[in-house]
Amino acid sequence: MSCRIIILGIILNFSVTMSIQGQLFSYNKQNPVELGKVSWLRNYDDALKASAERNQPILILFQEVPGCGNCTTFGNDIMSHPLIVEVIESCFIPLCIYNNQGGHDKKIIEKYKEPAWNNPVIRIVDKNGMDIVERQPDFRFKSKTIFSIKEALMASGQEIPKYIEILLLETNVLDNKKAEEFYLGMYCFWKGEKEIGVINGVIGTEAGYMFGKEVVKIVYDTDRTNMDDIITKAKKAGCADAIYAPIQKKDTKNHILPVGTYRKDPEDKYYLTTSKYKVIPMTLLQKTIVNRAISIGEDPSVYLSPRQLSVLRDKKSTKNQTGNNIVDVWYK
């Protein structure tokens, strides 16, 4: 079953509404902060029934409500990221079990031998309640949660959405502090973003100015590439007339110049900002990939989620979101 189809709270206790208003989405504002923006079921038996009916696994969040700082941060950060919320609601049966309550919650805690009054834990189980991936107790990083989601989709035979693969690449770099940046000077930064955005390991580009010249700011994954590899490929495309980087950088054999004052260009991501897709809030890597796709005539929709693409159908969505962070503008 493909999980590109949006499931908009149509079963059992789902009370969230995802109707588009402007460019933003609404959510269940009655959620405790520890639960983020996901619309959760609260009864284990109901979740098993829904899992069998929809042929989708159950994503169980064992959470302390009200909870400690770790619990509220997990809700505000990981469980409120728009693309994580979407994949959970579209591809899983979301179930939350409070680990500091009695009654039904306590029975499920005991069934899975989960500790009470604990930090957030995610388990993903099948329609019979059996784990299909390893228990995920790491509540600190988005990439850990997304990795478990990807593994569960594979284990349950579901399609892995491209937007989730992109988000995993991006969050893995940022979570592990593997991102570094430098600048390349060239005659046309719009061409630079187009050519550099396709290089493996580049997770972000931005058009701007330094020393009165056009440059592209490049953010890259040090585990997947290095400065010299990017520079070599950029030179072949005619997009590396000058290299600006911190003088202490050691991972390049090229001659580098000290970084000066940088100013972002108002038409960063030129191809994206001049397309209909500009109204869609995106992540850093999505913007870079979509801008490149548009520039070479490819279909950019494959890199976006169904809810992101639904913004295009809203006639009220006219604001250019290219310069915004998806997390900052997604919800009302």
N, C-alpha and C positions, 0 to 999 in steps of 0.2 A: 504493500500500500504506500502510495506517495504521501508525504506529509507536507507537500506544498499547498494542499487544500487547507484553508483556514477553518479551524473549529472555534466558533464564537460563542462559547458558553451555552451549548444546547442541551447539556445533560444534567439531570439531577440537581445538585445544589449550586450549579454555576450561576453566579449573580452578576458577573462582570459584563459590562457593555462595551463593545469596541467600535461603536459608530464613529465615523470620521467627522470631525468638526474643524474646519480650516485644515491645517496641516497636522493636527495633533490628535491623539487618541485618548479616550477616557478609560478608567479602570475602576475596580471596586474600592472605593475610598473607605469602606468599613474594614478593610484589611488591617490587622495590627502591623505596626512598622516592621516587625520581625519577618513578616511573610512577603514583603515587597509588593510587586504589582501583579503577581500571578493569582489567578482565580482557582482556589484549592477546594477539593472535596475534603470533608472532615470525617467521613465514615469509611472504614476499611472494606466492609462488605459491599457498599455501594461502588467503591472503586474496583473491586474484583468483578462485579457485574458489568460495569462499563467497559472494563478491559476485555472481557469476553465478547461483548457486543461489538466493539469497535476494532477488535484485534490489534490493540495497542498496549504496550507495557505500562506499568504504573511507576511514576516517579514519586517516591515517598520522601518528604522532608521531615525529619525528626528535629523539632525545634522547641526551644524554651520560650514560652510566651506567658507573661512578659519576660523578657530576657536581658542578658548582660550586654555589654558593649559589642562583643563579638557577634551576638545574635542580631542586634539592630543594624550593625554594619553590613552583615551578610544580606539582610533584607533590603536595605537601602541601596546597596551596591550591586551585588551579583543577581539577586532576585528582582531587581528593578531595571536591569539592562533590557532595552526593548527587544533585541533579537533573541536573548535567552528566554524571556517571557514568551515570545512567539513560538519558539520551538517546543517549549514545555507544553504549552496549551494546544499546539497543533499536532504534536507527534506522540504525546503521552497522556495518561490519565494522571493529573496532578492531585496528590493526596498529602495533606499535612497532618502529622500526629504530634501533639504537644507532649514534650518529654517531662513536664513538671505538673501533670494533671492526673487525676484518678479516673476511675470508670473505664470507658471504652479505650481512651488513649493509653492508660496504664496496661491494659490487656495486650495491646499491640506492641508496646514497648517491651513487655515481657516475652511475647512471641518471638521477637527478633533479637532478644537479649541486648537491647540497647540500654546504655546507662541513662539514668534519670538526671535531670538538672544538668544537661550537657550542652556543649557547643553544637552548632548545626551539623547534621549528618544527612547525606543523601544515599538512598538505596533505590535501585531500579529493579523491579520484579515483574514476572510474567503474570498471566491471568490466574495462576495457581498460587501466587505469592512467593515464588521461588526466585532468588537472585539470578539475574542474567549477566551482571557485571560485578566487579568488586565494589564493596562498600566504599563510599567516598566521604572521609571525615575531614578533608582539607577545606576549611571554610574561608581561607584567606585569598585565594586566587580564582579569577574568572576562568582561566584556562583549565584548571582542574575540573571544574563543573562541566565545562564544554567538552572536555575530553571524555568524561563519563557518558555524557549525552551521545556523543559520536559513537562510542563503543556499543552503547545500548541499541542505537539505531541499526548498526551493523548486525548485532546479535539477533535482533528481532526481524531482520530481513527488510527493513524500511530503507527508502532512499535517503541518503545524506544530503541535505540541502547545501547548495554551493555557498550560501551566505554563512552557514555554520563552519564550513571548512575555512573560509576567509577569516571569520572571527577568531577561530582557534589559532591560526597563524599569527594574527595581530596580537591577541592577548597573551600568547605564550612569550612573545618577544618583550612586551611591556611588563608582564608579571615578573619575568626573570632578569629584568634590567639589561637586556641584550641589545638594546637599540642605541645606535650612535648616528651622528649626523655630520655632514659637511656640505659644501656648496660648489657648484660648477658654474663658471661663467661661459656665456655663449652668445651668439648673435640673436637667437630667438628662443626665449624660455618656454613658449608654447610648444615648439617642436621638442624642446628638451624634456618637458613633462611627458610628452607622447612617447619618446624613445626610451627614456630612463624608467618610466613606470612599468615597463614590461620585463625589466631585468630581474631575474630570480633573486630573492632576498631583499629587494626594495619594498618597504612597507608604506612609504609615504613620500610624495613630492609636493613642492610648493614653489610657485613662481614669484620672484621678487627682484629687488635691486640691492647691489652692494658696490660701493665706490662709483655710483652713477652708471653701473653696467647691469645688464640683465643676467640673473643667476637663477639656478634651480636649487632649492634646499632639498637635500636628500636624507631621508631617515631609512636606515637599513638594519637588517638582522645580522649581527656579527657571527652567529652560528651557521648562517647559510651563504654568506658572501663576505667580501672585504672591499676596502676602498679601491685597491688596484684593479680588481675584477670589474667593478662598476665603471671606473675611469677608462679602462681599455675598451669596454663596449660603448661607452659614451663617445669616445674619440672616433670610433669607427662610424658613428652616426653624425659626426661633426658637432658634438655638443659638449666639448670639454676644452675650451680655449684657455681657461684659467681654473685653478683649484684653490679653494679657500677652506682652511681647516685649522683647528687648534694646533699650535706649533709643536705641542708635546706628543702629537699622534705618531705612533711608531709603525703602524701596519700599512705603510705605503712606501714605494720606491720612487714615486713621482715627486716633482718639485711642488711644494705647497706654499701658499701665501697666507699671511695671518688674516684671520677673520676680521672684517670691519662691521660697521653698523648696517644692519639688514632691515629692509622695508618690504613687506609683503605687497604684491601687486593686487589691485582691486579685482582684476579679472583672472585671478588664480584659477586653475582648472578650466581654461578657456573653453574647451570643447564641451565640458559638462555644463558650464554656466550659460552657454548659448543653446542648450538643448532643453527639451521638455522635462528631462530628469532632474533639473536643478531644484525642483520643489521638494525632492525626496531627501529627508535627513539620512545621512550615511555615516559609516565609520571611516576612519582615516584610510585604511587599505581599500575599502569599497570605492571611495572617491577616486583614488589613484587608478584602480582597475577599470572603473566605469568610464573615466575620462579617456583612457587609452582606447577602450573598446569603441567609443563613439568616434574617436579620431580616425580609426581605420575602417569604419563602417560595419563593425560587428554589433550583434544584438547585446546591449548591456543588461537586459532584464534577467539574464541567467545568473547574475551576480547579486541580485536583490531578492528580498523576501516577498512573499505574497502581500503582507501588510504594507511594506514599503511601496510596492507597485500599485496598491489600491489608492494611494495618495494621488496618483495621476488621474483617477476617475472623479476626483472631487474638484468641482469647478471653483471652489473657494480657495484652493491651494495655488497661490500665485507667488508667494514669497520665495526668493532664492535662498536655499538652505546650505549652499556649498560651503560657506564659511563657518557653519555652526556644528557643534558636537551633537550627535544624535541623542545622547542621553539628556542634554539640556533642553531640547525642544520637542521631544516626542510626546510627553504627557501634558495634559492641561493642568 
